Amino acid sequence: MNHEKGRRTSMKRISIRAFVGIGVLGAMAHVLMMLNFPLPPFPNFLLVDFSDIPALIAALLYGPLAGVAVELLKNVLNYVFVGSATGVPVGQIANFTAGVAFLLPVSYIYRKAASKKGLLLGLAAGTVTMALVMSVLNYYVFLPAYTLFLGAPQMSAPEAKALVVSAILPFNAVKGAMAAIVFQLLFWRLRAWLDKQAASRQAA
């Protein structure tokens, strides 16, 4: 009985720690999301930020759902404090979708192969997945949504396809590669701490 009670207490402590960690990482991601910048030669509405990095850390620390929660939290905060030009959180939904498409492959592959090679493979898979998913969703969902809510002239199918192929697809590939490089530089400096956190959760 005491053992079971201790186990429940440990699980509760871990849950509280994860909840707090997600909150802190979500706030960090929100700040990083606001520090966005354009990337020549891509159109100015395509902005780079490194807000997916805290979400990746959460995914590797607490599991993929924690990474998704950080992505959700940062975009809710961004919509509340920054808003949207359309009045509807189209940009935030797109950012959330891109972040999830990026972090899930990284989390899955690294958990299967926790090594430098595994992390590199995961980041490459995440970058490709994000670029492809966002290309498809921009063509069918996000570009039409921006057109609708901004009251702009509707793009023809060839125009939308040309924009996706010439700008959105390569932009997301470059954005993913940049995030992957920064994350790797940060991750290997935090590796000992991350391993310590994982060990403490298993011991509990």
LUMLOGU-144122 format. One line per field, with one value per residue (C-alpha): z negated, x negated, y; residue number from 1; residue in three letters. Coordinates in steps of 0.2 Angstrom, whole numbers, plus 5000, padded with zeros to 4 digits. Each point is the difference from the previous one (the first is absolute). Layout:
z = [Z|...]
x = [X|...]
y = [Y|...]
mivo = [NUM|...]
lumfi = [ALA|...]
This chain:
z = [5000|4995|5016|5011|4991|5003|5018|5002|4991|5012|5015|4994|4997|5018|5007|4991|5006|5018|4999|4993|5013|5014|4994|4999|5017|5007|4994|5007|5017|5000|4998|5013|5012|4998|5005|5018|5015|5019|5010|5017|5014|4993|4999|4985|4993|4997|4984|4991|4981|4989|4989|5004|4990|4983|5007|5005|4983|4992|5012|4996|4981|4997|5016|5017|4992|4989|5016|5008|4984|5001|5019|4995|4985|5010|5013|4988|4992|5016|5006|4983|4999|5018|5009|5019|5015|5006|4983|5001|4994|5017|4997|4983|5006|5014|4988|4988|5015|5006|4983|4996|5017|4996|4982|5001|5012|4990|4984|5007|5008|4986|4988|5011|5002|4987|5008|5010|5016|4994|4996|5017|5009|4989|5004|5019|5000|4990|5012|5015|4992|4996|5017|5009|4987|5001|5019|5001|4987|5006|5017|4994|4984|4994|5016|5004|4981|5001|5017|4992|4983|5008|5014|5013|5018|5001|5007|5015|4998|5010|4990|4984|5006|5006|4983|4991|5011|5001|4982|4987|5003|5001|4985|4989|5005|4996|4984|4994|5004|4990|4985|5001|5000|4985|4991|5002|4993|4985|4997|4998|4987|4991|5002|4983|4992|5011|4996|4981|5001|5009|4987|4986|5008|5002|4982|4994]
x = [5000|4986|4991|5015|5003|4982|5001|5015|4991|4985|5011|5009|4984|4994|5016|4999|4981|5006|5014|4989|4986|5013|5006|4982|4995|5017|4996|4982|5007|5012|4986|4990|5015|5001|4982|5003|4992|5001|4988|4995|5004|5016|5016|5001|5016|4989|4991|4987|5000|4992|5015|5001|4984|5008|5014|4987|4991|5017|5003|4984|5002|5018|5006|5007|5017|4990|4992|5017|5006|4986|5004|5019|4996|4988|5012|5015|4989|4995|5018|5005|4985|4996|5016|5002|5002|5015|5009|4999|4985|4995|4982|5000|5008|4988|4985|5007|5002|4983|4992|5009|4995|4982|4999|5010|4987|4986|5007|5005|4983|4989|5010|4996|4982|4993|4984|4993|5004|5018|5002|4993|5011|5015|4997|4998|5017|5008|4994|5006|5017|5003|4995|5012|5014|5000|4999|5016|5009|4996|5006|5017|5003|4989|4998|5019|5004|4989|5008|5017|4997|4990|5012|4986|5002|5001|4984|5002|4994|4984|4996|5002|4990|4986|5000|4999|4986|4989|5002|5010|4991|4982|5004|5006|4985|4988|5009|4999|4982|4996|5010|4991|4983|5004|5009|4985|4988|5011|5005|4982|4997|5015|4999|4993|5014|5013|4993|5000|5019|5004|4991|5009|5017|4996|4993|5016]
y = [5000|5012|4995|5004|5017|5004|4996|5011|5014|4998|5000|5016|5008|4996|5006|5017|5001|4997|5012|5014|4995|5001|5017|5007|4993|5007|5017|4999|4994|5015|5012|4992|5000|5019|5002|4995|5007|4999|4989|5007|4995|4994|5011|5011|4990|4985|5003|4989|4997|4988|4997|4981|4997|5001|4989|4987|5001|4996|4986|4992|5003|4996|4991|5006|5005|5013|5007|5002|5008|5013|5003|5003|5011|5012|5002|5004|5013|5007|5002|5008|5012|5003|4996|4996|5012|4989|5001|4981|4990|4993|5004|4993|4984|4999|5002|4987|4987|5004|4998|4983|4993|5005|4993|4984|4991|5007|4993|4983|4997|5006|4989|4985|5005|5012|5005|5013|4991|4997|5018|5006|4987|5006|5018|4997|4990|5014|5013|4990|4996|5018|5006|4988|5001|5019|5000|4990|5009|5017|4995|4993|5009|5015|5010|4999|5004|5016|5005|4998|5009|5014|5003|4998|4995|4981|4992|4988|4982|5003|5016|4991|4985|5011|5009|4984|4992|5016|5007|4990|4983|5006|5013|4986|4989|5014|5005|4982|4998|5016|4994|4983|5008|5012|4985|4989|5013|5003|4981|4993|5014|4995|4981|4997|5009|4992|4983|5004|5006|4984|4989|5009|4996|4982|4999|5007]
mivo = [1|2|3|4|5|6|7|8|9|10|11|12|13|14|15|16|17|18|19|20|21|22|23|24|25|26|27|28|29|30|31|32|33|34|35|36|37|38|39|40|41|42|43|44|45|46|47|48|49|50|51|52|53|54|55|56|57|58|59|60|61|62|63|64|65|66|67|68|69|70|71|72|73|74|75|76|77|78|79|80|81|82|83|84|85|86|87|88|89|90|91|92|93|94|95|96|97|98|99|100|101|102|103|104|105|106|107|108|109|110|111|112|113|114|115|116|117|118|119|120|121|122|123|124|125|126|127|128|129|130|131|132|133|134|135|136|137|138|139|140|141|142|143|144|145|146|147|148|149|150|151|152|153|154|155|156|157|158|159|160|161|162|163|164|165|166|167|168|169|170|171|172|173|174|175|176|177|178|179|180|181|182|183|184|185|186|187|188|189|190|191|192|193|194|195|196|197|198|199|200|201|202|203|204]
lumfi = [MET|ASN|HIS|GLU|LYS|GLY|ARG|ARG|THR|SER|MET|LYS|ARG|ILE|SER|ILE|ARG|ALA|PHE|VAL|GLY|ILE|GLY|VAL|LEU|GLY|ALA|MET|ALA|HIS|VAL|LEU|MET|MET|LEU|ASN|PHE|PRO|LEU|PRO|PRO|PHE|PRO|ASN|PHE|LEU|LEU|VAL|ASP|PHE|SER|ASP|ILE|PRO|ALA|LEU|ILE|ALA|ALA|LEU|LEU|TYR|GLY|PRO|LEU|ALA|GLY|VAL|ALA|VAL|GLU|LEU|LEU|LYS|ASN|VAL|LEU|ASN|TYR|VAL|PHE|VAL|GLY|SER|ALA|THR|GLY|VAL|PRO|VAL|GLY|GLN|ILE|ALA|ASN|PHE|THR|ALA|GLY|VAL|ALA|PHE|LEU|LEU|PRO|VAL|SER|TYR|ILE|TYR|ARG|LYS|ALA|ALA|SER|LYS|LYS|GLY|LEU|LEU|LEU|GLY|LEU|ALA|ALA|GLY|THR|VAL|THR|MET|ALA|LEU|VAL|MET|SER|VAL|LEU|ASN|TYR|TYR|VAL|PHE|LEU|PRO|ALA|TYR|THR|LEU|PHE|LEU|GLY|ALA|PRO|GLN|MET|SER|ALA|PRO|GLU|ALA|LYS|ALA|LEU|VAL|VAL|SER|ALA|ILE|LEU|PRO|PHE|ASN|ALA|VAL|LYS|GLY|ALA|MET|ALA|ALA|ILE|VAL|PHE|GLN|LEU|LEU|PHE|TRP|ARG|LEU|ARG|ALA|TRP|LEU|ASP|LYS|GLN|ALA|ALA|SER|ARG|GLN|ALA|ALA]
